[in-house]
């Protein structure tokens, strides 16, 4: 039986299907579309009925499955789409966590193609597959936009059968959330983890993927469509906007928001992350006095400054390159995977998780549609604002969100604010911090002052060896939290260190100091 040649460490895209016992996998008949939504009950895939199959309105379904066609390789998928004249524009993007690294003993490049059919907001079909194996043994995964249902459908080819793994709404439902492909497509949209310059791990204008002259990637037909990652970024953002808009439209169309907590968790919690890094190459740090870690490491700048327009005035904090290199050596930072190990950092220095665009965009759209107002969002995000990701304090506020339907226009923000303020007992609690924010007059200017004071303190601490040590340890702690998520698919995504995986986690204090996380 053909097996997947895929080195992903954590992703469950194949998930329950690949984990099925041999008998269940053998029962998957070729040229058949199955339904398998992993809900953790041990159940297996079942053949889709004709009515279920016909209800699918995306290009994959209408081109192939409605017509009893079941391509088994990416070449057959591409040829079938071309013959049908469906989403004709093609672009491919090359990614590998080792792709920007020079060849070394034991280093496996593990190249993958992300293929987009369509353009920008009309990118209706996306394919993820091996860049070096075009046979039935290669993994082949598809996300396709259904114009009728206004959601993405997720498919994977398993041996010579196809499996529908769910749609965008499946990602939101408690019984299937975080399972199978929704461990990475956490909120039902398409994913590009490294979503901004320098697009770490991607072939881009910032750094080319290194391919040997005889690398088999060059012989792939998809290589002819190779495009830089900076072109993929706006496409992904447009796809996230498409799904977010559809989701908010449906949530508010009836006049009732059925699951307000499903929306609000993207304000209060870190449902997922993007990876950001400095734009400075690690190999150039020896020749530089300073470099700038990504601003999203220090605060949720895109939400606070861009969406909410808080008029904070500050200089971008810069870190001493010599002190940073010293701390990397001290803590044993290294890239390691199997037999490969290399001391140091990722290709671009200081790779860390930051708030996800898809979380931000839901919050932005809630403000635009009047579900929430800017003041409420600002007061929520200014709770523990110096920890833009993995904030347990901010996440605690989700407990006050209604879990039953709420009428649109019923003052959700005021109702929720009242519930949080009423729970503000201990003055050190996150509820009390929110209450203080809520009571702040001229909140844009006052919050700007707090942000400015915080970043002034950060900049001062960055001028000391102790401060640099703190922030290197904090970055490592956040990377450890990221590695615990199933979005951390590859061991080379971020460096490993000599710090034990079970070492106490850290977070940032409002004065710019680093402390144990409680």
Secondary structure, 3 states (H helix, E strand, C coil): CCCCCCCCCCCCCCHHHHHCCHHHHHCCCCCCEEECCCCCCCCCCEECCHHHHHHCCEHHHHHCHHHCCCCCCHHHHHHHHHHHCCCCCEEEEEECCCCCCCCCCCCCCCCEEEEEECCHHHCCEEEEEECCCCCCCCCEEEEEEECCCCEEEEEEEECCEEEEEEECCCCCCCCCCCCHHHHCCCCCCCCCCCCCCCCCCECCCCCCCCCCCCCHHHHCHHHHHECCHHHHHHHHHHHHHHHHHHHHHHHHHCCEECCHHHHHHHHHCCCCEEEECCCCEHHHHHHCCEECCCHHHCCCHHHHHHHCCCCCCCCCCCEEHHHHHHHHHHHCCEEEECCEEEECCCCECCCEEEECHHHHHHHHHHHHCCCCCHHHHHHHHCCCCCCCCCCHHHHHHHHHCCCCCEECCCCHHHHHHHHHHHCCCCCCCHHHHHHHHHCCCCHHHHHHHHHHHHHHHHHHHHCCHHHHHHHHHHHHHHHHHHHCCCCCCCCCCCCECCCCCCCCCEEECCCCCEEECC
